[in-house]
Amino acid sequence: MTGMLAVSMAGHDRGCVYVIVDETDEYVWLADGKTRTADRPKKKNKKHIQVIKKVRLDRPEDGFKDLEIKRTIKMYQEGANVKS
């Protein structure tokens, strides 16, 4: 799942779009490039997110870049608004 977009389904950040930067069996670490950077991702239970299978970022050797994360989320949100 690393590199895929996900929407928060529970908590105070419900409806926010993030990129999954890391994962374990039970948890994922999410970044949005603004408040939650790749250096300081948000830990969230897997059952509280919905993975968006349409978009996937390839993980570079040196890790995810905040600018790339912000651009990807913005492009997804603009595409979702046009289709509505």
C-alpha positions as a LaTeX table, in Angstrom:
\begin{tabular}{lrrr}
\hline
Residue & $x$ (\AA) & $y$ (\AA) & $z$ (\AA) \\
\hline
Met1 & 0.00 & 0.00 & 0.00 \\
Thr2 & 2.96 & 2.35 & 0.38 \\
Gly3 & 2.72 & 5.21 & $-2.10$ \\
Met4 & $-1.05$ & 5.02 & $-2.54$ \\
Leu5 & $-3.52$ & 7.77 & $-1.72$ \\
Ala6 & $-5.91$ & 7.26 & 1.18 \\
Val7 & $-8.83$ & 9.14 & 2.71 \\
Ser8 & $-9.27$ & 9.33 & 6.47 \\
Met9 & $-12.63$ & 7.82 & 7.44 \\
Ala10 & $-12.50$ & 8.48 & 11.20 \\
Gly11 & $-11.16$ & 11.05 & 13.61 \\
His12 & $-10.84$ & 14.83 & 13.53 \\
Asp13 & $-9.21$ & 14.61 & 10.09 \\
Arg14 & $-12.15$ & 12.76 & 8.49 \\
Gly15 & $-12.25$ & 13.34 & 4.72 \\
Cys16 & $-8.61$ & 14.44 & 4.40 \\
Val17 & $-6.52$ & 12.93 & 1.61 \\
Tyr18 & $-3.05$ & 11.59 & 2.43 \\
Val19 & $-0.25$ & 9.56 & 0.85 \\
Ile20 & 0.73 & 6.36 & 2.66 \\
Val21 & 4.47 & 6.68 & 3.34 \\
Asp22 & 4.93 & 3.54 & 5.47 \\
Glu23 & 2.94 & 0.63 & 6.87 \\
Thr24 & 3.01 & $-2.27$ & 9.30 \\
Asp25 & 0.49 & $-5.05$ & 9.91 \\
Glu26 & $-1.91$ & $-2.81$ & 11.83 \\
Tyr27 & $-0.93$ & 0.81 & 11.14 \\
Val28 & $-0.07$ & 3.18 & 8.29 \\
Trp29 & 1.85 & 6.44 & 8.38 \\
Leu30 & 0.24 & 9.23 & 6.35 \\
Ala31 & 1.59 & 12.50 & 4.96 \\
Asp32 & $-0.09$ & 15.38 & 3.14 \\
Gly33 & 3.05 & 17.45 & 2.48 \\
Lys34 & 1.75 & 20.47 & 4.42 \\
Thr35 & 0.88 & 19.90 & 8.07 \\
Arg36 & 1.93 & 16.26 & 8.02 \\
Thr37 & 5.24 & 16.12 & 6.21 \\
Ala38 & 7.09 & 12.99 & 5.10 \\
Asp39 & 9.49 & 13.55 & 8.02 \\
Arg40 & 6.61 & 13.75 & 10.54 \\
Pro41 & 3.81 & 11.48 & 9.27 \\
Lys42 & 0.54 & 10.74 & 11.07 \\
Lys43 & 0.13 & 7.23 & 12.51 \\
Lys44 & $-3.35$ & 5.84 & 11.81 \\
Asn45 & $-5.04$ & 2.47 & 12.17 \\
Lys46 & $-5.62$ & 0.75 & 8.81 \\
Lys47 & $-9.30$ & 0.24 & 9.55 \\
His48 & $-9.78$ & 4.04 & 9.75 \\
Ile49 & $-8.67$ & 4.79 & 6.17 \\
Gln50 & $-10.03$ & 4.12 & 2.68 \\
Val51 & $-7.34$ & 3.46 & 0.06 \\
Ile52 & $-7.77$ & 5.19 & $-3.29$ \\
Lys53 & $-6.56$ & 2.62 & $-5.78$ \\
Lys54 & $-6.49$ & 5.01 & $-8.78$ \\
Val55 & $-3.26$ & 6.79 & $-7.81$ \\
Arg56 & 0.10 & 5.41 & $-6.70$ \\
Leu57 & 3.42 & 7.20 & $-6.17$ \\
Asp58 & 6.62 & 5.25 & $-6.76$ \\
Arg59 & 8.81 & 5.36 & $-3.67$ \\
Pro60 & 12.21 & 6.86 & $-4.50$ \\
Glu61 & 15.34 & 5.52 & $-2.77$ \\
Asp62 & 15.71 & 8.72 & $-0.74$ \\
Gly63 & 12.07 & 8.71 & 0.44 \\
Phe64 & 9.00 & 10.71 & $-0.43$ \\
Lys65 & 9.26 & 14.44 & $-1.10$ \\
Asp66 & 6.69 & 16.83 & 0.38 \\
Leu67 & 6.36 & 18.79 & $-2.86$ \\
Glu68 & 5.61 & 15.61 & $-4.82$ \\
Ile69 & 3.03 & 14.56 & $-2.21$ \\
Lys70 & 1.29 & 17.96 & $-2.34$ \\
Arg71 & 1.18 & 17.93 & $-6.15$ \\
Thr72 & $-0.26$ & 14.42 & $-6.30$ \\
Ile73 & $-2.99$ & 15.19 & $-3.75$ \\
Lys74 & $-3.85$ & 18.47 & $-5.51$ \\
Met75 & $-4.11$ & 16.77 & $-8.93$ \\
Tyr76 & $-6.34$ & 14.06 & $-7.46$ \\
Gln77 & $-8.63$ & 16.59 & $-5.76$ \\
Glu78 & $-8.91$ & 18.74 & $-8.90$ \\
Gly79 & $-9.78$ & 15.65 & $-10.96$ \\
Ala80 & $-12.39$ & 14.59 & $-8.39$ \\
Asn81 & $-13.99$ & 18.07 & $-8.45$ \\
Val82 & $-14.24$ & 18.10 & $-12.25$ \\
Lys83 & $-16.01$ & 14.72 & $-12.33$ \\
Ser84 & $-18.59$ & 15.72 & $-9.69$ \\
\hline
\end{tabular}
